[in-house]
Amino acid sequence: MDTTPKTETASGQGGVPKTGVPGGRLRDVVQLTLPAASAYLSVLRTATASLAARADFTLDDIEDLRIAVDEACALLLLSAVPGSDLECTFELSPGVIDVSVTVLSLDGESPSIETFAWTVLTALADGVSSSVDADSRVTIGLRKRRGVPEEYIHSPQTTAPKTPWTESAGAPATGPVGTP
C-alpha cells in the first residue's frame, strides 16, 4: 500500500512545482492502492477524513466526503476482479478535493445511475462522474468543495454557476453541479 503524498511537478519527476491551481499554489496528490476487498475500506475512509480535515473542510463536509468515497468504493467492488487492486487518488487544491476511485472490472461497465447508491453519491458530492477505459478499468470521480460557495450566499440565483466538472453520461441532473 503506497500512501506517500506526492506534489505534482511540471516535469513529472521533481523540479519546478506544477501550478495547476489559480494563483500558482501547489496541488497535492495522494494515491492509495489497496486490495479490492471491503475489509480495507476502513483505511480509505480514515484517509479521506484525514485529508479533508487537513484541507480545513467542515465536519459536515468531511463526513459527506467520507460517506461518498465509501459508497463509490462499494459500487466498484460489486464488479471488481477478484485479487485486483482498488486505486484511489486524492487531488487537493485550495477549497476543493477531487477523488477518483478505480478498479479492474469483471463486466467493464459503469455503475448504474438508477441505484440508491448513485443517488447518495450525487447528494453528498458536488460533482460525480464515471468512466470505463479500454482495459475494463472503471473509475468513479467525486468532487467536493469546502463549505458553501459564495455564489449561493450572496446571490439570489437558484441555479449553480457553470463549472468545468461534468456529470457522467446520462446521470440525473441533481445537486449543485447537475442543476441546469
C-alpha positions, -999 to 999 in steps of 0.1 A, spaced: 0 0 0 16 33 -12 4 62 10 32 86 1 18 121 -6 31 134 -39 32 170 -51 29 172 -89 57 189 -108 59 204 -142 84 177 -154 66 149 -135 100 139 -119 106 166 -93 119 201 -100 96 230 -107 62 227 -89 32 223 -112 8 252 -106 -25 238 -120 -42 259 -93 -51 296 -97 -25 319 -81 3 294 -87 -3 274 -55 7 238 -53 -18 210 -57 -12 179 -35 -19 145 -49 -22 115 -26 -25 80 -41 -36 49 -22 -36 14 -36 -55 -12 -16 -67 -47 -22 -102 -46 -38 -119 -60 -8 -144 -44 16 -122 -53 46 -98 -25 35 -124 3 31 -119 15 67 -83 25 57 -97 46 28 -125 61 50 -98 72 75 -75 86 48 -104 105 33 -114 121 66 -78 130 74 -72 147 41 -104 166 42 -96 178 77 -61 188 66 -78 209 39 -99 227 65 -133 212 54 -161 215 79 -171 184 100 -203 180 78 -182 182 46 -157 157 59 -185 132 68 -202 138 34 -170 131 16 -161 101 37 -195 85 30 -194 94 -7 -159 77 -11 -172 47 8 -203 44 -15 -182 48 -46 -159 20 -35 -189 -2 -26 -203 3 -61 -170 -6 -77 -163 -36 -55 -195 -53 -67 -179 -60 -101 -142 -60 -92 -119 -87 -105 -110 -110 -75 -75 -103 -63 -73 -69 -81 -64 -35 -65 -86 -6 -57 -67 26 -66 -78 59 -50 -63 93 -59 -70 125 -40 -61 158 -56 -62 186 -30 -65 222 -43 -74 252 -22 -111 246 -12 -116 215 -34 -109 178 -32 -111 157 -63 -113 119 -56 -111 92 -82 -115 55 -74 -106 29 -100 -108 -9 -101 -104 -36 -128 -140 -47 -135 -154 -81 -145 -181 -66 -167 -163 -34 -178 -195 -13 -173 -200 19 -153 -222 16 -123 -259 22 -128 -271 57 -122 -305 43 -113 -294 30 -79 -298 44 -44 -260 44 -41 -257 67 -71 -284 90 -56 -264 91 -24 -232 100 -43 -249 129 -62 -264 142 -29 -231 141 -10 -206 153 -36 -206 185 -57 -198 165 -88 -199 128 -97 -187 111 -129 -179 76 -140 -159 62 -169 -146 29 -183 -113 26 -202 -104 1 -229 -90 -24 -203 -123 -26 -183 -110 -3 -156 -140 15 -141 -135 49 -124 -158 69 -103 -148 106 -98 -160 128 -70 -155 165 -64 -162 181 -30 -159 219 -23 -152 233 11 -183 249 26 -209 267 7 -197 286 -24 -201 324 -20 -223 325 -51 -250 308 -30 -247 331 -1 -245 365 -19 -267 358 -49 -305 353 -51 -299 329 -81 -314 294 -76 -291 276 -100 -254 268 -96 -227 286 -116 -212 267 -145 -182 246 -136 -157 226 -157 -168 194 -138 -190 171 -158 -216 146 -148 -214 111 -162 -233 105 -194 -270 100 -186 -266 110 -150 -297 126 -134 -293 164 -131 -293 166 -93 -273 186 -69 -255 219 -75 -233 207 -104 -261 189 -123 -286 218 -120 -294 232 -155 
